[in-house]
Amino acid sequence: MKKLFAAIAGRGLVIIVRLVTAPRAIWAGIEPIPRQRVYFANHTSNADFPTVWAVLPGFLRENTRPVAASDYWLKSRLRAFFGRDVLKAVLINRDRAGRDPLEDPVALMVAAVDEGASLILFPEGMRNLTEDPVLDFKTGLFHLASARPEIDLVPVWIDNLNSVLPKGEVVPVPLICTVTFGAPLHLRPGEDKDIFLDRARMALAALAKAQGA
Amino acid sequence: MTQHAEYAQLFTGLVLALLAATLAAAALRRWGGMTGRKAIIVQTLFARINAWWAMLVALSLAGLVGRGGIVVLFALVSFSALREFLTLTAKRRADHWVLMFSFFVALPGQYLLVYFGQVGLFTIFIPVYAFLFLPVLAAAKGDTSGFLTRVAETQWGLMLCIFAAAHVPALLWIEIPGYAGKEILLISWLVIVVQAGDIAHFIAPRLTGRTRIAPSIHHSRSWEGFIGALGTGVVIGTALAWITPFAPWAAALVALAVSVLGYAGGLVMTAIKRDKGVNDWGHLLPGQGGLIDRLDSVLFAAPVFFHLVRFFFEAG
């Protein structure tokens, strides 16, 4: 029963996102084919994940899970329903000191990948409210790439969503958004953590520039 | 009864014309031996013809519902156009309320005024009240960076995408002696004349070569296109005088005015696209960009057409 509700809510969410932001996917470097991937995107708004999710073709969407903060998504029953049942998020406890060793974020992401899921993650770690297009990345992307080096890491630039629903606002305005999927990256053998993270960040920033942001 | 006869004739004529255009384009694609740039031109023609089919279906369905249907149709047109426009304008986080006001107050407000026939209010609602209120809303948030640009660009969007567009359905509320119940034909006439000019502007230079008018705006702007657009608009507008309240000579003059404005609309909107560094306003219509790309000429022509009809042909 819950599954049915979740499927309906998921469908509804896609329709709402499409109505409000008329999002358009630009595949600039990869094709939308059924292949396991880790999408990493810029993060400016709470609607980021639903937007990426909505522009993915259905056969990719089914199998794609966001990596999201549990303190946000478990705050209320409604959010928990959307986070856990509709979006099937991999929920991460951001409280480093307080969390159980079993809640290690990288282990959770690797487990999801091993189950065959594609992931969407926001390596900036928080919403970017600055004038910089992309903030420094957290290390999770690197650890995930070290654990599963063969998987495609796809940079995803979400444009204009920060105008649709800026932080602190409740009502979205219907502007057009684009979601650009760039060429995939892989961790090079022996590549240093900071060099890799910088390379990934540059790949995302390059997509932003190509979109004129 | 006569009004139904005119609708039926116009509708049949349009369906036949579009059918002929579709078949001609299909034949050109199939047997014309088109390659390279010529093949792209045929593709563009196809996309245009499909857009006209869509316009015909949308207008006919809305017309069947009645005045309310036409108002709702153009409110949706305004919504899509405004969304395309404001996606490209300057804005900051502080402009969220301004954007909310534009979409959720100004747009429905304008169309409600049209629906209730408040001609006096509807012609000043956006140019006066929205004009004065918008900057107040923007200033209230306290972010002054690029203030005038942000406010002015948003107001431009409201004027074009809501105010100008709303003049099309407003045509239904003009009382013309001996024309009651047929006002929707005025909308058809306006759209046909302007779209005919548009397509002539696209085709003429390809038949005759081009002498550029404004090379800094766009290479497609040529004297051949300009004259082709005006000529076609006037010929079609005069030929269709029977669906309007105008005498043939008056129809020719109104068609000339509307065609000039339609051309100017295309020119101005191209200049804005140039400024913003985009080729198209959006991606609503596959192969031909956004809604504004197709309707810029109608948006520009509508207010002046509305006032010409009101001034010269309205009762009393």
Interface residues (C-beta under 8 A of the other chain):
Chain A: A22 R24 N160 N162 S163 P166 K167 E169 V171 V173 P174 L175 I176 G212
Chain B: F79 R83 E84 L86 T87 K91 R93 D95 H96 L99 M100 S102 F103 F104 G277 G282 H283 L284
